[in-house]
Amino acid sequence: MSRLGTLSLLPASTALADTAPAETVEEKNHFVVGPYLQNIAANEVTIMWLTHKNSFSWVEYGAGTYTSKREFGYTNGLIEANNRINKITLSNLKPGTPHKYRIVSTEVLGYKGSKVEFGETITSPMYEFKTPADNEEEFKMVIFNDIHDRPQIIPQLLYRHGYTGNKRDYDFVVFNGDCFDHVSDERQMVDHLIKPTVDIFATELPFILIQGNHECRGSFSRHIPAYYAYPEGKYYYAFTRGPVRFVILDSGEDKTDNSVEYGGLSAFDRYRETQKKWLEKEIESSEFKKAAFRVVLIHISPYHSGDWHGPMHCQEVFGPLLNKGRIDLQISGHTHRYKTHDPDASHNYPIVIGGGPLEGNRTLIKLHATTKELNLKMIRDDGEVVGKYTLPRKGQSLTENVPSSSKK
């Protein structure tokens, strides 16, 4: 078992008695956080949660109102157990259908030879998610960026701008990098990102965490992938949702690999070159070419992000391929200066860069996709629309294909 399986949250500090140390009361097993949804598709979803103690865990679920099915994870023939971080994928689901589910965990007390000793079983309330339709024609999403360890931004922006009336105005959420200043432990990961999402939407709707340069920093940064469901365990990948092909790229660090700050433990140039080879294949794939729209999500934009090494190397390795692929839109962060950038001589697609973490500069980017057009609004925390695009599907008349934009 990897060391990740034994990580635990530190208990809150308690005052010591004046005369003698207080007795330690062992905390019972409980759900630390979750469940939270990842990677939802027409016929599958991944459900994640954390337990306080090592456990054997599973999901009970079913379409409609019944939970007659049960799923667990397994690797090389062994059912996953004696772990705290649970990542269970439900497959062969019915598209466009509500599903009920709950999570269950039984503490693993230990082993005597081949015999496993189990403890108490804990069960969550019942939750519900709905799979997208097979040929989904429309969806809505919202995008955060550069929260920098200010989790209050999530409810503030979602409750102010993520609803139409009493209805959520999004089907999934993207965190486009720099959710943390640097990542030092599990508690920070839970309290500053996962728990706020669970409290608002993540038991019913999925979210994506894209690596920013600040996720590359800190003693816990290499453990981040265990807490999210990344396809093939990679931060760069592509997926199709409705009429949109999303391409997720990892811009890596903005500094050089030999920067003294990282102790010689960075290889982002090589990493970006590896992504370039993958991107060459992606833009030639049938999934990419047949999509009505192609949207790139990357934390540091290769353009309009200054002349630091990271952005310039992104421009070198990704820029020509994104132009060749004729993507429709790129959405980024990093600069903490919200702005829209129309196509120009260097990039033949519009670029939207979100704001920073300080009040008055925070933005929520809302994207509404249909088979005919993409509608994007970038909304500042006070409600003012500071960026806007309407992008018709390519192949329509030239006059219809001119983007409308407002800049700030």
Secondary structure, DSSP 4 states (H G I P E B T S, - for coil): --GGGG--PPPPP-PPPSSSPPPPPPPPP-EEEEEEEES--SS-EEEEEEEEEEEEEEEEEEETT---EEE--EETTEEPEEEEEEEEEE-SPPTT-EEEEEEEEEEEEEEETTEEEEEEEEEPPPEEEEPPPTT--EEEEEEE----S-TTHHHHHHHHHSEETTEES-SEEEEES-SSSS---HHHHIIIIIHHHHHHTTTTS-EEEE--GGGG-STTGGGGGGGS--GGG-S-EEEEETTEEEEEE----SS-TT-GGGTT---HHHHHHHHHHHHHHHTTSHHHHHSSEEEEEEEE-SSSS-SSHHHHHHHHHHHHHHHHTT-SEEEEESSS--EEE---SS-SS-EEE---SSTTT-EEEEEEEESSEEEEEEEETTS-EEEEEEEEPTTS-TGGGSPEEE--
